[in-house]
Amino acid sequence: MKKPINIFLAGDSTVANCPPHEAPMSGWGQVLQAFFTDDVKVYNYAKGGASSNSFIEEGRLQLILDAIEPTDYLFIQFGHNDQKPYGTEPFTSYQSSLTKYVIGAREKGAVPVFITSVHRRSFDENGRLVNTLGDYPNAMIQLSTKLGVQLIDLWSKTGELYQSLGPERSKKLFMWLEPNCHPNYPNGIQDNTHFCEEGAKQIAKLVVEGIKEIRLPISMFILE
């Protein structure tokens, strides 16, 4: 019985496992395992509210580095909470935080993979998607080139997906519920950041598409 290859996820609430009382809210990391055979195991360390720096400060990166082994993967997606006061600045502290993930993974013989932030569902009056993430996606793309880290551009992929669906139909990816539709949200909810289960599956599908495009060796274990 050969050892499975592990994917460790570092990220925020758009990646994280959501507790039952928040269902049907789901991060894409919560459903990623379903796309792989048993040769791959997904360990989701993502946490709601985490920025690239707070994840390190809380010791969560260290937990991953203590467990990660050669040929495992570290998928890294931050940006949303890096915009907050406790967060980082795109081309300085964000990049220096991300560099710590890369160095840590490589020191353990593991493979770091950058994943740009998912778009928020934000459209202008003409139905065009608005970038609410500032320079964070571009800062990660720039750093991936500098450090030679493979990158899945989920920012572009989610942008194309939301735009193709448009302002109305894109709601089905997110936590948009009418009152009394779900016992966890008796008053309903209108949330343009967090995914419902169906949305999380669609985003995970884009991540898997990206894995194939950059030809990671784990592509051979993707369920068709």
Sequence and secondary structure as in RCSB ss.txt:
>XXXX:A:sequence
MKKPINIFLAGDSTVANCPPHEAPMSGWGQVLQAFFTDDVKVYNYAKGGASSNSFIEEGRLQLILDAIEPTDYLF
IQFGHNDQKPYGTEPFTSYQSSLTKYVIGAREKGAVPVFITSVHRRSFDENGRLVNTLGDYPNAMIQLSTKLGVQ
LIDLWSKTGELYQSLGPERSKKLFMWLEPNCHPNYPNGIQDNTHFCEEGAKQIAKLVVEGIKEIRLPISMFILE
>XXXX:A:secstr
    EEEEEEE TTTS   GGGTTB  GGGTGGGGB TTEEEEE   TT  HHHHHHTTHHHHHHHH  TT EEE
EE  TGGGSTTS  IIIIIHHHHHHHHHHHHHTT EEEEE       B TTS B   STTHHHHHHHHHHHHT E
EE HHHHHHHHHHHHHHHHGGGGEEEE TTSSTT TT EEEEEEEBHHHHHHHHHHHHHHHHHTT GGGGGB  
